[in-house]
């Protein structure tokens, strides 16, 4: 037991070193959305509903390609763990070309924003205003994908602070620009939610330029260029990256299942009216911030588990998973406790509409329970991703989120007539299902590794 605790402590430290900058970057990314919501929410409640509706679609459009690029992080981390450092640069270059293709495809899809919203049953006012905001949002997709691909590579070679510094700078830039475009300061047009979306576009262009400049500096350094194989790129990159893309396909489908279910549930809130939609947007923004913190810890767990998988270390995979849970459970309990004790201060940041705050406070126990349950599956999913296991976990996520979560949300909200109160209950049902299914999958793989004699 003493030896186990000693090893666990080492893995906690290893994941913690990665989790701190990754979490800071994720929180800063989440804060960008929260700042947008806060500024627009205090500007006008209807405008808050428009940006919330646009975001519910945009999240799907840009997280799908990010999921497709996750193979870069996993494969590069596995190569790093196996000490095949030059292969990491080749994987990065393959991902860079792939990101450009994905950026073009998903931007073209997103430009049809009004059509998408209309097909989802939104009224014409929501379609017109929400569609305008969505069209601006999607222009940032190619830039954010270039940033994400480079950041995945840097995280895999244990340089996560680069992305963190960029996101912090981007937040400062967003805070400076956002209110100017929303309220129309200094002679600029008063754009409301569209102004907030324009600020997001400017900031994401900055992020892409920043991180690509850092990679360029690495490439100009002969020692770093040779060590990480940054000049390794071949015309056969599409065939060479087949395994990397295959991992990404599975993770992308998981992302579609998770974020798609949120978008569908957001659509349910939109059916209940603009006031309910605005309330749900604030609830989701707070929960998304907590979710991002736990997701970033699972990302760090995934990297350490991938390192262990790369060196064929069964015990290392198990230790990484256990250490990740120690960190993530401690974090989520702390955050939920703070939210429970200071709800008015937190939710009051987003709106000065007292009726909205009152509704959220009445739903607080259910919301907090949903936050806790939704955070639990993330770490086990990260460990499964780290070992490149995607097929069965993908099926599990489809069942849990697109099946159970959406059905349960509709059942509680409409069939039982619970309205907004039923939505977080339905969300929690999906999270619990994901936890059960993927824990069973992880346990099976651990037993199989032991039986096959993996050390």
Backbone torsions as a table, in degrees:
resi	resn	phi	psi	omega
1	UNK	NA	-40.3	-179.8
2	UNK	-63.3	-40.2	179.0
3	UNK	-66.9	-38.5	178.0
4	UNK	-61.8	-46.8	-179.8
5	UNK	-63.7	-35.4	178.1
6	UNK	-64.6	-45.0	178.4
7	UNK	-66.3	-40.2	179.2
8	UNK	-60.5	-40.9	179.4
9	UNK	-62.0	-40.0	179.3
10	UNK	-64.8	-41.5	179.9
11	UNK	-71.0	-35.7	175.0
12	UNK	-60.7	-42.1	179.2
13	UNK	-64.9	-42.7	-179.0
14	UNK	-64.3	-47.3	179.1
15	UNK	-66.7	-38.1	179.6
16	UNK	-60.9	-39.1	179.2
17	UNK	-63.7	-34.8	176.6
18	UNK	-81.0	-39.9	-173.8
19	UNK	-65.8	-33.9	-177.0
20	UNK	-60.8	-55.9	179.0
21	UNK	-69.2	-35.0	179.3
22	UNK	-66.7	-41.8	178.0
23	UNK	-64.1	-43.8	179.1
24	UNK	-58.9	-42.5	179.5
25	UNK	-66.0	-43.5	180.0
26	UNK	-65.6	-42.4	179.4
27	UNK	-63.9	-41.8	178.4
28	UNK	-63.0	-38.8	176.4
29	UNK	-64.4	-43.0	177.1
30	UNK	-64.6	-38.4	178.9
31	UNK	-62.1	-31.4	177.9
32	UNK	-60.0	-45.8	177.7
33	UNK	-67.7	-36.7	179.9
34	UNK	-67.6	-40.5	177.7
35	UNK	-62.8	-42.1	176.5
36	UNK	-58.2	-47.3	-179.1
37	UNK	-63.9	-41.5	-178.7
38	UNK	-63.2	-47.0	-178.0
39	UNK	-66.3	-46.7	-179.2
40	UNK	-69.0	-38.0	180.0
41	UNK	-62.7	-37.5	178.0
42	UNK	-79.5	-16.6	177.2
43	UNK	-79.2	-49.5	-177.0
44	UNK	-167.7	131.8	-177.7
45	UNK	-66.2	-38.4	178.2
46	UNK	-63.4	-41.6	178.4
47	UNK	-63.4	-33.3	176.0
48	UNK	-63.2	-40.5	177.9
49	UNK	-63.9	-38.0	-179.3
50	UNK	-65.7	-46.1	-178.1
51	UNK	-70.6	-32.2	177.3
52	UNK	-66.3	-42.1	179.3
53	UNK	-66.4	-43.9	178.3
54	UNK	-61.9	-40.4	180.0
55	UNK	-64.6	-35.0	-178.2
56	UNK	-63.2	-30.4	176.5
57	UNK	-85.6	-42.1	-177.7
58	UNK	-61.6	-38.1	179.4
59	UNK	-55.6	-41.1	178.8
60	UNK	-68.1	-43.6	-174.9
61	UNK	-66.6	-29.9	-179.8
62	UNK	-103.5	-17.8	176.8
63	UNK	-82.7	-23.2	175.0
64	UNK	-61.7	-53.7	177.4
65	UNK	-64.2	-30.3	175.2
66	UNK	-64.5	-40.0	175.1
67	UNK	-61.8	-40.5	178.7
68	UNK	-63.2	-30.2	179.6
69	UNK	-84.4	-8.9	-177.7
70	UNK	-59.4	-25.5	177.0
71	UNK	-58.9	-29.4	176.9
72	UNK	-61.4	-46.4	179.5
73	UNK	-63.7	-45.8	-175.6
74	UNK	-67.8	-52.4	-177.5
75	UNK	-65.7	-40.3	179.0
76	UNK	-65.5	-38.7	177.6
77	UNK	-67.0	-38.5	176.8
78	UNK	-64.1	-42.0	178.1
79	UNK	-65.8	-37.6	178.0
80	UNK	-64.2	-42.7	178.3
81	UNK	-64.5	-31.6	177.8
82	UNK	-85.4	3.2	179.5
83	UNK	64.1	27.9	173.6
84	UNK	-98.9	70.0	-169.3
85	UNK	-64.5	-36.6	-177.4
86	UNK	-65.1	-26.7	179.0
87	UNK	-67.9	-23.8	-178.4
88	UNK	-65.2	-39.8	179.2
89	UNK	-67.4	-36.8	177.5
90	UNK	-64.2	-42.1	178.3
91	UNK	-63.3	-38.7	177.7
92	UNK	-61.6	-46.9	-178.6
93	UNK	-63.9	-37.8	175.4
94	UNK	-63.9	-41.8	178.8
95	UNK	-65.3	-34.6	179.8
96	UNK	-61.9	-44.0	178.5
97	UNK	-68.4	-39.5	178.7
98	UNK	-63.6	-40.4	-179.8
99	UNK	-62.8	-37.4	179.0
100	UNK	-65.0	-43.4	178.2
101	UNK	-61.8	-47.4	-179.6
102	UNK	-62.5	-39.9	-179.4
103	UNK	-59.6	-43.7	179.9
104	UNK	-65.7	-46.1	-177.0
105	UNK	-61.6	-48.8	-174.2
106	UNK	-77.3	-24.3	173.0
107	UNK	-67.6	-42.9	178.1
108	UNK	-62.6	-36.7	176.7
109	UNK	-66.5	-43.7	-174.6
110	UNK	-70.4	-24.4	179.1
111	UNK	-62.1	-22.6	178.1
112	UNK	-84.5	35.3	-173.1
113	UNK	-57.3	-44.1	-178.2
114	UNK	-63.6	-39.5	178.2
115	UNK	-62.8	-41.9	179.3
116	UNK	-61.2	-46.9	-178.1
117	UNK	-65.8	-36.7	179.4
118	UNK	-66.2	-40.1	178.2
119	UNK	-65.2	-25.4	179.3
120	UNK	-84.6	3.4	173.0
121	UNK	85.8	16.1	178.6
122	UNK	-76.1	152.0	178.4
123	UNK	-72.5	165.5	-170.7
124	UNK	-63.2	-32.9	178.7
125	UNK	-66.0	-44.1	177.5
126	UNK	-65.3	-38.7	179.7
127	UNK	-63.0	-47.3	-175.9
128	UNK	-65.2	-50.4	-176.5
129	UNK	-76.7	-43.2	178.7
130	UNK	-64.6	-37.5	179.0
131	UNK	-64.7	-37.9	178.2
132	UNK	-63.0	-44.6	179.0
133	UNK	-64.2	-42.1	-178.2
134	UNK	-62.7	-39.3	179.8
135	UNK	-61.5	-35.7	177.9
136	UNK	-71.6	-43.9	179.6
137	UNK	-54.5	-46.9	-170.4
138	UNK	-68.2	-20.5	177.7
139	UNK	-64.0	-18.9	-179.1
140	UNK	-86.3	-7.1	-174.4
141	UNK	-58.3	-49.4	-179.9
142	UNK	-58.2	-36.0	-177.2
143	UNK	-72.3	-41.8	-179.7
144	UNK	-68.9	-31.1	178.9
145	UNK	-71.0	-37.1	175.6
146	UNK	-62.1	-41.3	177.8
147	UNK	-65.0	-46.2	-176.3
148	UNK	-62.9	-44.9	-179.8
149	UNK	-59.4	-46.5	179.3
150	UNK	-65.1	-39.9	-179.2
151	UNK	-67.5	-38.1	175.4
152	UNK	-59.2	-44.5	178.2
153	UNK	-60.6	-46.6	-178.2
154	UNK	-66.1	-37.2	175.9
155	UNK	-63.6	-39.8	-176.8
156	UNK	-66.7	-28.7	178.8
157	UNK	-99.2	19.9	174.6
158	UNK	65.9	42.8	173.2
159	UNK	-126.2	56.9	-174.9
160	UNK	-74.4	-15.1	-176.5
161	UNK	-70.0	-23.7	-178.8
162	UNK	-60.9	-50.7	178.3
163	UNK	-63.4	-36.0	180.0
164	UNK	-61.7	-46.7	180.0
165	UNK	-61.6	-39.4	-179.9
166	UNK	-64.2	-42.9	-179.2
167	UNK	-67.1	-38.1	177.8
168	UNK	-62.1	-45.3	177.9
169	UNK	-63.1	-37.5	179.5
170	UNK	-64.2	-36.5	177.8
171	UNK	-64.7	-41.7	177.7
172	UNK	-60.8	-44.0	178.9
173	UNK	-62.9	-42.0	-179.4
174	UNK	-65.1	-41.4	178.7
175	UNK	-62.0	-34.6	-179.4
176	UNK	-74.0	-39.9	-172.5
177	UNK	-87.4	-39.6	-169.4
178	UNK	-53.6	-54.4	-177.6
179	UNK	-65.0	-27.0	179.3
180	UNK	-64.7	-39.7	-177.8
181	UNK	-83.2	-31.7	179.3
182	UNK	-69.9	-49.0	-175.4
183	UNK	-91.8	-14.0	-179.3
184	UNK	75.2	52.6	-179.9
185	UNK	-84.2	157.4	174.4
186	UNK	54.4	40.2	176.0
187	UNK	83.0	-2.3	178.1
188	UNK	-77.1	152.6	-179.8
189	UNK	-66.9	145.3	177.3
190	UNK	-81.4	106.2	-169.5
191	UNK	-107.3	-10.7	-179.7
192	UNK	60.0	-132.5	-177.8
193	UNK	-60.9	-35.2	178.4
194	UNK	-63.9	-33.9	177.3
195	UNK	-66.8	-38.9	176.8
196	UNK	-63.2	-41.5	178.4
197	UNK	-64.8	-37.2	178.0
198	UNK	-65.2	-39.3	176.3
199	UNK	-61.5	-41.6	177.3
200	UNK	-60.1	-41.9	178.5
201	UNK	-60.8	-46.9	-179.3
202	UNK	-60.8	-43.4	-177.7
203	UNK	-65.2	-39.0	-178.2
204	UNK	-72.9	-29.8	172.3
205	UNK	-63.8	-42.8	177.2
206	UNK	-59.0	-44.0	-178.5
207	UNK	-60.9	-43.3	-179.8
208	UNK	-62.6	-45.3	180.0
209	UNK	-62.3	-42.9	-177.7
210	UNK	-61.0	-51.3	-172.5
211	UNK	-76.7	-31.2	175.9
212	UNK	-68.7	-33.0	175.4
213	UNK	-65.2	-37.6	178.5
214	UNK	-65.4	-44.4	178.4
215	UNK	-62.5	-37.9	178.7
216	UNK	-62.1	-40.1	177.3
217	UNK	-63.6	-41.2	176.5
218	UNK	-60.3	-41.3	-177.6
219	UNK	-66.4	-32.4	179.8
220	UNK	-75.6	-15.2	177.2
221	UNK	-85.9	111.1	-174.4
222	UNK	-55.6	-38.4	-178.3
223	UNK	-66.2	-48.0	-179.5
224	UNK	-69.3	-37.9	179.4
225	UNK	-60.7	-43.5	-179.9
226	UNK	-71.9	-42.3	-176.7
227	UNK	-61.6	-44.3	-174.4
228	UNK	-102.6	6.6	174.6
229	UNK	59.2	41.4	-175.4
230	UNK	-69.1	-18.4	177.3
231	UNK	-92.8	1.4	-178.4
232	UNK	-80.7	106.4	177.9
233	UNK	-154.4	135.0	-175.1
234	UNK	-128.2	157.8	177.9
235	UNK	-65.0	-20.2	179.9
236	UNK	-89.0	23.8	-173.0
237	UNK	-57.6	-34.6	-177.7
238	UNK	-64.4	-46.2	178.0
239	UNK	-70.2	-38.6	-179.1
240	UNK	-63.3	-31.3	-174.8
241	UNK	-94.9	17.0	-175.0
242	UNK	-59.1	-46.4	-179.2
243	UNK	-66.3	-39.6	178.2
244	UNK	-61.9	-43.6	179.6
245	UNK	-67.3	-35.3	-179.5
246	UNK	-62.1	-41.7	175.4
247	UNK	-61.5	-44.1	179.8
248	UNK	-62.2	-36.4	178.9
249	UNK	-58.6	-47.1	-178.9
250	UNK	-63.5	-45.6	-178.8
251	UNK	-66.5	-35.6	177.9
252	UNK	-63.5	-41.2	178.5
253	UNK	-65.4	-38.9	174.4
254	UNK	-59.6	-42.0	179.6
255	UNK	-64.1	-42.7	177.4
256	UNK	-59.7	-43.4	-179.5
257	UNK	-62.5	-45.6	-177.4
258	UNK	-69.9	-55.8	-176.3
259	UNK	-74.7	-31.3	176.0
260	UNK	-62.7	-39.1	178.5
261	UNK	-65.6	-38.5	176.8
262	UNK	-63.3	-41.1	-179.5
263	UNK	-65.1	-40.5	179.0
264	UNK	-65.4	-42.8	178.9
265	UNK	-66.1	-35.5	175.1
266	UNK	-63.0	-36.5	176.1
267	UNK	-62.9	-39.8	175.6
268	UNK	-57.6	-42.6	179.0
269	UNK	-64.5	-38.4	178.4
270	UNK	-62.6	-34.1	177.1
271	UNK	-63.5	-23.9	-177.7
272	UNK	-84.7	-4.4	176.9
273	UNK	115.6	166.5	-175.3
274	UNK	-65.4	-38.6	-179.0
275	UNK	-64.6	-44.5	178.5
276	UNK	-65.8	-40.3	178.9
277	UNK	-61.9	-43.9	179.2
278	UNK	-62.0	-40.4	177.8
279	UNK	-63.6	-44.9	-179.6
280	UNK	-65.0	-36.4	178.2
281	UNK	-59.2	-43.6	-179.7
282	UNK	-66.6	-43.5	178.0
283	UNK	-58.7	-44.3	-178.1
284	UNK	-68.6	-35.8	179.4
285	UNK	-64.3	-41.8	178.1
286	UNK	-67.7	-45.0	-179.7
287	UNK	-66.1	-33.5	179.2
288	UNK	-65.4	-35.9	179.0
289	UNK	-64.7	-46.7	177.8
290	UNK	-64.3	-39.3	178.2
291	UNK	-61.4	-42.5	-179.2
292	UNK	-63.5	-37.6	179.0
293	UNK	-62.9	-47.4	-179.9
294	UNK	-69.1	-34.8	177.6
295	UNK	-65.2	-38.7	179.4
296	UNK	-65.7	-34.7	175.4
297	UNK	-66.4	-40.2	177.7
298	UNK	-66.5	-31.4	176.5
299	UNK	-64.5	-43.1	177.1
300	UNK	-64.4	-40.2	176.0
301	UNK	-60.5	-40.8	179.8
302	UNK	-61.3	-41.9	179.9
303	UNK	-64.4	-46.8	-179.1
304	UNK	-67.0	-39.6	176.8
305	UNK	-65.1	-37.3	178.1
306	UNK	-66.3	-39.0	175.4
307	UNK	-59.1	-45.2	-179.9
308	UNK	-65.8	-40.3	178.5
309	UNK	-64.5	-38.3	179.6
310	UNK	-62.7	-32.2	178.0
311	UNK	-98.9	11.1	177.0
312	UNK	57.4	50.9	-177.1
313	UNK	-111.2	94.7	-177.7
314	UNK	-60.9	-46.6	-178.8
315	UNK	-64.0	-33.5	178.7
316	UNK	-64.5	-38.1	177.8
317	UNK	-63.6	-45.0	179.8
318	UNK	-64.2	-43.0	-179.5
319	UNK	-65.6	-39.9	178.5
320	UNK	-61.8	-41.9	179.8
321	UNK	-64.5	-46.5	179.5
322	UNK	-64.2	-42.4	179.7
323	UNK	-64.3	-39.4	177.7
324	UNK	-60.9	-38.6	179.0
325	UNK	-68.8	-36.3	176.9
326	UNK	-59.3	-45.1	-178.1
327	UNK	-70.9	-47.1	-174.7
328	UNK	-68.0	-40.7	179.2
329	UNK	-66.0	-41.3	177.5
330	UNK	-61.0	-40.8	-177.7
331	UNK	-68.8	-48.3	-175.2
332	UNK	-67.5	-36.6	177.8
333	UNK	-64.4	-41.3	178.1
334	UNK	-62.5	-45.6	-177.1
335	UNK	-67.9	-41.0	179.3
336	UNK	-65.6	-37.8	177.0
337	UNK	-61.1	-43.5	178.8
338	UNK	-64.2	-42.4	-179.4
339	UNK	-66.3	-36.4	179.3
340	UNK	-66.0	-37.8	-176.6
341	UNK	-82.8	-23.8	-176.4
342	UNK	-130.9	53.8	-176.5
343	UNK	-67.8	-41.0	-177.4
344	UNK	-63.3	-42.5	-178.6
345	UNK	-64.5	-38.4	-177.8
346	UNK	-73.8	-54.8	-175.3
347	UNK	-72.3	-25.6	178.9
348	UNK	-68.7	-15.1	177.3
349	UNK	-65.6	-32.3	-169.7
350	UNK	-86.9	-23.7	-176.0
351	UNK	-157.3	152.2	173.2
352	UNK	-103.0	11.1	177.9
353	UNK	-81.9	105.8	-174.7
354	UNK	-64.1	-31.2	-179.8
355	UNK	-67.3	-35.3	177.8
356	UNK	-66.6	-46.6	179.8
357	UNK	-61.6	-39.1	-179.7
358	UNK	-63.1	-41.7	179.2
359	UNK	-64.3	-43.9	-179.4
360	UNK	-62.8	-42.0	179.9
361	UNK	-63.4	-35.1	179.3
362	UNK	-69.1	-23.0	-179.2
363	UNK	-99.1	4.5	-171.0
364	UNK	-56.4	-47.2	-179.8
365	UNK	-58.5	-42.0	179.8
366	UNK	-67.4	-41.1	-180.0
367	UNK	-62.3	-44.0	-179.6
368	UNK	-65.9	-39.0	177.0
369	UNK	-63.4	-40.3	177.8
370	UNK	-63.8	-42.0	179.6
371	UNK	-59.5	-44.9	-178.6
372	UNK	-64.6	-47.1	-176.8
373	UNK	-66.9	-41.1	-178.8
374	UNK	-66.8	-26.6	-178.7
375	UNK	-78.9	-24.8	-173.6
376	UNK	-62.2	-39.9	-176.4
377	UNK	-73.6	-14.9	-170.1
378	UNK	-61.2	-42.3	-174.6
379	UNK	-68.7	-42.0	179.4
380	UNK	-66.8	-34.7	176.3
381	UNK	-65.7	-38.6	177.8
382	UNK	-62.8	-40.6	179.1
383	UNK	-66.3	-40.1	177.3
384	UNK	-65.2	-41.1	176.7
385	UNK	-61.9	-39.8	-177.7
386	UNK	-60.1	-32.2	178.9
387	UNK	-92.6	7.0	175.7
388	UNK	74.8	18.5	179.5
389	UNK	-89.0	111.8	-173.6
390	UNK	-125.6	-29.6	-170.4
391	UNK	-62.6	-57.4	-177.9
392	UNK	-69.1	-44.6	176.4
393	UNK	-57.6	-33.6	177.5
394	UNK	-63.7	-45.7	177.7
395	UNK	-61.1	-41.4	178.7
396	UNK	-59.8	-42.3	-178.5
397	UNK	-68.5	-36.7	177.4
398	UNK	-62.1	-44.9	179.0
399	UNK	-63.0	-47.5	-173.9
400	UNK	-68.5	-42.8	-171.1
401	UNK	-97.4	-56.7	-179.1
402	UNK	-73.7	-25.1	177.8
403	UNK	-90.4	-72.9	-172.2
404	UNK	-70.1	-47.0	-175.8
405	UNK	-62.0	-50.1	-177.3
406	UNK	-65.2	-45.0	-179.5
407	UNK	-62.7	-44.3	-179.0
408	UNK	-65.3	-40.7	179.4
409	UNK	-62.1	-44.8	178.8
410	UNK	-64.9	-42.3	-177.8
411	UNK	-61.4	-49.5	-178.1
412	UNK	-70.2	-40.3	-175.0
413	UNK	-74.2	-42.3	-171.8
414	UNK	-109.5	-48.8	-178.3
415	UNK	-64.3	-45.8	178.3
416	UNK	-87.2	-4.9	176.0
417	UNK	69.9	27.5	-178.6
418	UNK	-83.6	-11.9	178.5
419	UNK	63.9	-139.2	-177.6
420	UNK	-57.7	-34.1	-179.4
421	UNK	-60.0	-31.0	-177.4
422	UNK	-75.7	-19.7	-175.6
423	UNK	-67.4	-50.3	177.8
424	UNK	-64.0	-28.4	176.2
425	UNK	-65.4	-44.2	177.1
426	UNK	-63.4	-39.6	177.5
427	UNK	-60.1	-42.2	-179.3
428	UNK	-64.9	-34.7	177.9
429	UNK	-60.5	-39.1	177.7
430	UNK	-66.4	-43.1	179.1
431	UNK	-62.6	-42.1	179.7
432	UNK	-65.2	-40.7	178.5
433	UNK	-62.8	-42.0	178.6
434	UNK	-61.5	-43.4	-179.9
435	UNK	-60.0	-47.9	-177.3
436	UNK	-63.8	-49.2	-175.3
437	UNK	-64.6	-45.3	-176.1
438	UNK	-79.6	-23.8	172.0
439	UNK	-66.8	-40.7	176.2
440	UNK	-62.0	-40.0	178.8
441	UNK	-65.1	-44.6	-179.5
442	UNK	-63.5	-41.3	179.3
443	UNK	-62.3	-40.7	177.8
444	UNK	-61.8	-45.5	-179.4
445	UNK	-65.1	-38.4	178.8
446	UNK	-63.6	-41.6	177.4
447	UNK	-66.8	-38.7	179.8
448	UNK	-65.9	-40.4	178.2
449	UNK	-60.2	-42.6	-179.9
450	UNK	-64.8	-43.1	-179.6
451	UNK	-64.5	-35.4	-179.0
452	UNK	-83.8	-0.5	173.8
453	UNK	81.9	19.2	175.1
454	UNK	-68.2	130.1	-171.6
455	UNK	-69.3	NA	NA
